[in-house]
């Protein structure tokens, strides 16, 4: 009788143990499904939204200012440049700066915007170029904006005001969309500024319109962002070599992300390898 009770007791324990494991697996699967969507981990509000530090918000005497060693600046002197830095503890992307162009009498002759196709990690900095009209004599930055977490943020420097809106784009964790393996960037000939990188398609589908997003850095600061397309469809398991031409000022190149067409889903997937987020464009 005791043996039967012991067996029954053991069977109950085993049954309960299996139920707990199954419940844990089910919760784990649910968590994974939830984590596939882009979930905000930091609450952005008016107290922590002013994160773009701008070296010079006003640039004067444009015609007398010379910019040296900047390949992404107009050689005719019609562009000006400053530096910005991400002072937040979160990633920021799709950064733009709004600025006024002023004439010699400080009259506003144009309101313009400049965009930075780059994600900045906390503490990272980048050069920003301000294209301007030939007769502009000074520039004044009056606003900036960026995307972070699931928000679109606009900071009005004139009014000292912050506007925060929900980002309506479909943005997800990129883990399930990172279907390319990309080699280290290498240089076959030290005497040129041409580099190469190998790209392989690990997915089960052919991919079209592949483009690499490449950041150029000098002394640890971004000075340019370029897109290098692969002009052929990349078949499953196929590997190709892509040439990259960098500016002579860059001392480091980084693959920031890539995009491709998912033919089956009829969508363009734009992946940011820094924040590991994917933008789904259908």
C-alpha positions in Angstrom: 0.0 0.0 0.0 2.8 2.3 0.9 4.6 1.6 -2.4 1.4 2.5 -4.3 1.1 5.7 -2.4 4.7 6.6 -3.0 4.3 5.9 -6.8 1.2 8.0 -6.9 2.9 10.8 -5.0 5.9 10.7 -7.4 3.5 10.7 -10.4 1.8 13.8 -9.1 5.1 15.6 -8.6 6.3 14.7 -12.1 3.0 15.8 -13.5 3.1 19.2 -11.7 6.8 19.6 -12.7 5.9 19.1 -16.4 3.0 21.5 -16.1 5.3 24.2 -14.7 7.8 23.7 -17.5 5.1 23.9 -20.1 3.7 27.1 -18.6 7.2 28.6 -18.5 7.8 27.7 -22.2 4.5 29.3 -23.1 5.3 32.5 -21.2 8.8 32.5 -22.8 7.2 32.2 -26.3 4.8 35.0 -25.5 7.7 37.2 -24.3 9.6 36.5 -27.5 6.6 37.4 -29.6 6.2 40.6 -27.6 9.9 41.4 -27.9 9.8 41.0 -31.7 8.0 44.3 -31.7 9.8 47.5 -30.9 9.2 48.1 -27.2 10.3 51.4 -25.6 12.7 50.8 -22.7 13.2 54.4 -21.8 10.5 57.0 -21.2 11.3 60.1 -23.1 9.7 63.3 -21.7 10.4 67.0 -21.7 12.9 66.7 -18.9 15.3 64.3 -20.8 14.5 65.1 -24.5 17.1 67.9 -25.0 19.9 65.7 -25.9 21.6 67.1 -29.0 24.6 69.2 -28.0 25.5 71.6 -30.8 29.0 73.1 -30.9 28.0 76.3 -32.7 24.4 77.4 -33.0 25.5 80.5 -34.8 28.0 80.7 -37.6 28.9 84.2 -38.8 31.2 85.7 -41.4 30.5 82.8 -43.7 32.4 84.3 -46.7 35.5 84.7 -44.5 35.4 81.2 -43.0 37.4 78.5 -44.5 36.7 74.8 -44.0 39.6 72.5 -44.7 39.8 68.8 -45.2 36.1 68.1 -45.5 35.2 66.1 -48.6 31.5 66.4 -47.9 31.5 70.2 -48.0 30.9 72.2 -51.1 34.3 73.2 -52.6 32.9 76.6 -53.6 32.4 77.5 -50.0 28.6 77.3 -50.0 28.3 74.9 -47.1 29.2 75.4 -43.5 29.8 72.7 -40.9 29.6 72.3 -37.1 29.6 69.3 -34.7 26.8 67.8 -32.7 27.0 65.2 -29.9 24.4 62.8 -28.4 24.4 63.7 -24.7 21.6 61.2 -23.9 21.8 57.7 -22.4 19.8 56.3 -25.4 20.3 56.0 -29.1 19.0 58.8 -31.4 18.4 58.6 -35.2 16.9 60.5 -38.1 18.5 63.7 -36.8 17.7 67.0 -38.4 18.6 70.6 -37.6 16.5 73.6 -38.6 18.3 76.9 -39.2 17.8 80.4 -40.4 20.0 82.0 -43.1 20.7 85.7 -42.5 22.0 88.4 -44.8 24.6 91.1 -43.9 21.8 93.1 -42.1 20.7 90.1 -40.1 17.5 89.8 -42.0 16.2 86.3 -42.4 16.3 85.3 -46.0 15.6 81.6 -45.7 14.5 78.9 -43.3 16.3 75.6 -44.0 16.8 72.1 -42.7 19.8 69.7 -42.8 19.5 66.0 -42.2 21.9 63.5 -40.7 21.3 59.9 -42.0 22.9 58.4 -38.9 22.2 56.8 -35.5 24.3 58.2 -32.7 25.0 56.2 -29.6 25.4 57.9 -26.3 28.5 60.1 -26.4 29.0 59.8 -30.1 29.5 62.9 -32.3 29.2 63.9 -35.9 29.9 66.7 -38.3 26.8 68.4 -39.7 26.8 70.3 -42.9 24.6 73.4 -43.5 24.1 74.1 -47.2 23.3 77.8 -47.7 22.7 80.4 -50.3 25.6 82.3 -51.8 24.5 85.6 -50.3 23.9 84.3 -46.8 26.3 85.9 -44.3 25.4 83.9 -41.1 23.5 80.9 -39.9 21.5 80.4 -36.7 20.3 77.0 -35.6 16.7 77.4 -34.2 15.5 73.8 -33.8 16.4 70.1 -34.0 14.6 66.8 -34.1 15.3 63.1 -33.8 13.7 59.7 -33.3 14.3 57.7 -30.2 12.6 54.6 -28.8 9.0 54.9 -30.2 8.9 58.7 -30.3 9.5 61.6 -32.7 11.0 64.6 -30.8 11.2 68.2 -31.9 13.1 70.8 -29.8 12.4 74.4 -30.6 15.4 76.4 -29.4 13.7 79.8 -30.0 10.8 79.0 -27.8 12.7 76.6 -25.5 9.9 74.1 -26.1 9.8 70.3 -26.7 7.2 68.4 -28.7 7.0 64.6 -28.4 4.8 62.5 -30.7 4.4 58.7 -31.2 6.4 57.4 -34.1 3.9 56.0 -36.6 6.5 54.0 -38.6 6.6 50.2 -38.2 9.8 49.6 -36.2 10.8 46.2 -34.8 13.7 44.4 -33.2 16.0 43.6 -36.1 17.1 40.1 -34.9 14.7 38.2 -37.2 15.6 40.5 -40.2 19.4 40.4 -40.1 19.8 37.9 -42.9 23.1 39.1 -44.3 26.6 38.3 -43.1 29.0 41.1 -43.7 32.8 40.6 -43.5 35.2 43.1 -42.1 36.0 46.0 -44.5 39.4 45.4 -46.0 41.8 47.1 -48.3 43.6 45.3 -51.1 45.9 48.2 -52.0 47.1 50.6 -49.3 47.9 53.3 -52.0 44.2 53.8 -52.8 41.1 54.8 -50.9 39.1 51.9 -52.3 37.9 49.1 -49.9 36.0 45.9 -50.2 33.5 44.0 -48.2 31.9 40.5 -48.7 28.2 40.1 -48.2 26.4 36.7 -48.1 22.6 36.0 -48.1 21.7 33.6 -45.3 18.0 33.8 -45.8 15.8 31.3 -47.6 14.7 33.9 -50.1 16.3 35.9 -52.9 16.9 39.5 -51.9 16.9 42.6 -54.1 17.9 46.2 -53.9 20.6 45.5 -51.3 22.4 48.7 -50.1 25.0 49.0 -47.4 25.1 52.1 -45.2 28.7 53.1 -44.4 29.9 55.6 -41.9 33.2 57.5 -42.4 35.0 58.6 -39.3 38.0 60.8 -38.6 39.5 60.7 -35.1 36.4 58.9 -33.8 34.0 61.4 -35.2 31.6 60.8 -38.1 32.3 63.0 -41.1 30.1 61.4 -43.7 27.5 58.6 -44.3 27.3 56.9 -47.7 25.0 54.3 -49.3 26.6 51.6 -51.5 24.1 49.6 -53.5 24.6 46.1 -54.9 23.1 46.1 -58.3 22.2 42.5 -58.6 19.7 40.2 -56.9 21.4 38.2 -54.1 20.3 34.6 -54.2 20.1 32.3 -51.3 23.5 31.4 -49.9 25.2 33.6 -52.6 28.1 35.7 -51.6 29.3 38.8 -53.4 32.0 41.4 -53.0 31.2 45.1 -52.9 33.6 47.9 -53.6 33.6 51.0 -51.3 35.2 54.3 -52.2 36.0 56.4 -49.1 37.1 60.0 -48.8 40.8 60.6 -48.3 40.0 62.3 -44.9 38.4 59.1 -43.3 40.7 57.0 -41.1 37.9 54.4 -40.3 35.0 52.9 -42.0 32.0 51.2 -40.3 29.0 49.3 -41.7 26.1 51.1 -39.9 23.3 49.0 -41.5 21.8 47.8 -44.7 18.5 47.6 -46.5 17.0 45.1 -48.9 13.7 44.1 -50.5 11.9 41.2 -49.0 10.1 40.0 -52.2 7.9 37.5 -50.4 6.6 40.1 -47.9 6.6 42.9 -50.5 8.5 45.1 -48.1 11.7 47.1 -47.9 13.6 46.3 -44.7 16.0 49.0 -43.4 18.2 47.7 -40.6 20.2 49.8 -38.1 23.0 47.6 -36.8 23.8 50.1 -34.0 20.5 50.1 -32.3 19.4 46.7 -33.8 16.1 48.1 -35.0 14.4 47.3 -38.4 12.2 49.8 -40.2 9.5 47.9 -42.3 8.3 49.8 -45.3 5.4 48.2 -47.2 
